[in-house]
Amino acid sequence: MAISAKRTIRAARQDGEDITEALLDQIAVLRREIAEISDAVNDYSGHAFSDVQHNAVALAKEVRHQGSIALRQANKQAHVAGKAVQENPIPVIAVLGTIALLSALLFTRD
């Protein structure tokens, strides 16, 4: 009976050690998988940041380009308007007088 109990205890210890080894192996595998997932997430976030940065630079260049085009158009229109005022100042004086009259009427109204 003592021999049988010893064998049972040895078998239980062996099973416990086997279970412990299996668990340690599974933990090691899980750690490797977590490390791989972490690396993949880091790579993805790095690429995403790079893409956002690239898009922001491209947008800034496009806005600068469109701004320069709009500035050129505004300069052309200002030049045309300046010539028109020099050639015929009467309409401009009439418009400014009208604006002054309307402003005086609106602001002196109590």
C-alpha positions in Angstrom: 0.0 0.0 0.0 2.8 2.4 0.7 4.4 1.7 -2.6 1.1 2.4 -4.4 0.7 5.7 -2.5 4.3 6.6 -3.5 3.6 5.8 -7.1 0.5 7.9 -7.0 2.3 10.8 -5.5 5.1 10.5 -8.0 2.6 10.4 -10.8 0.8 13.4 -9.4 4.1 15.3 -9.2 5.0 14.4 -12.7 1.6 15.5 -13.9 1.9 18.7 -12.1 5.4 19.3 -13.6 4.0 18.5 -17.1 1.1 20.9 -16.6 3.6 23.6 -15.4 5.8 23.1 -18.4 2.9 23.2 -20.7 1.7 26.4 -19.1 5.1 28.0 -19.3 5.3 27.0 -23.0 1.9 28.6 -23.7 2.9 31.7 -21.8 6.1 32.0 -23.9 4.1 31.6 -27.1 1.6 34.2 -26.0 4.4 36.6 -25.2 5.9 36.2 -28.7 2.4 36.8 -30.3 1.9 39.9 -28.2 5.3 41.2 -29.2 4.5 40.6 -32.9 1.2 42.3 -32.5 2.9 45.2 -30.7 5.4 45.5 -33.5 2.7 45.4 -36.1 0.7 48.2 -34.4 3.9 50.3 -34.1 4.6 49.9 -37.8 1.0 50.8 -38.7 1.0 53.9 -36.5 4.3 55.0 -37.9 3.0 54.6 -41.5 -0.3 56.4 -40.6 1.6 59.3 -39.1 3.9 59.5 -42.1 0.8 59.5 -44.4 -0.9 62.3 -42.4 2.3 64.3 -42.4 2.7 63.9 -46.2 -0.9 64.9 -46.8 -0.5 68.0 -44.6 2.6 69.1 -46.5 0.8 68.5 -49.8 -2.3 70.5 -48.6 -0.1 73.4 -47.4 1.6 73.5 -50.8 -1.7 73.5 -52.6 -3.1 76.3 -50.4 0.0 78.4 -50.9 -0.3 77.9 -54.7 -4.0 78.8 -54.8 -3.3 81.8 -52.5 -0.7 83.1 -54.9 -3.1 82.7 -57.8 -5.8 84.5 -55.9 -3.4 87.3 -55.0 -2.4 87.7 -58.7 -6.1 88.0 -59.7 -6.7 90.5 -56.9 -3.8 92.6 -58.0 -5.0 92.6 -61.6 -8.5 93.6 -60.5 -7.1 96.4 -58.3 -5.0 97.6 -61.2 -8.1 97.7 -63.5 -10.1 99.5 -60.9 -7.4 102.0 -60.3 -7.2 102.8 -64.0 -11.0 103.1 -64.2 -10.9 105.6 -61.2 -8.1 107.6 -62.9 -10.0 107.8 -66.2 -13.4 108.6 -64.8 -13.5 109.7 -61.1 -17.1 111.0 -61.1 -18.8 107.6 -60.4 -16.4 106.9 -57.5 -17.0 110.3 -56.0 -20.8 109.7 -56.3 -20.6 106.2 -54.7 -18.4 107.5 -51.8 -20.8 110.4 -51.3 -23.8 108.1 -51.2 -22.1 105.9 -48.7 -21.2 108.9 -46.5 -24.8 110.2 -46.7 -26.4 106.8 -45.8 -23.9 106.4 -42.9 -24.7 109.8 -41.6 -28.5 109.1 -41.8 -28.2 105.7 -40.1 -25.9 106.8 -37.3 -27.6 110.1 -36.4 -30.9 108.3 -36.1 -31.8 108.2 -32.4 
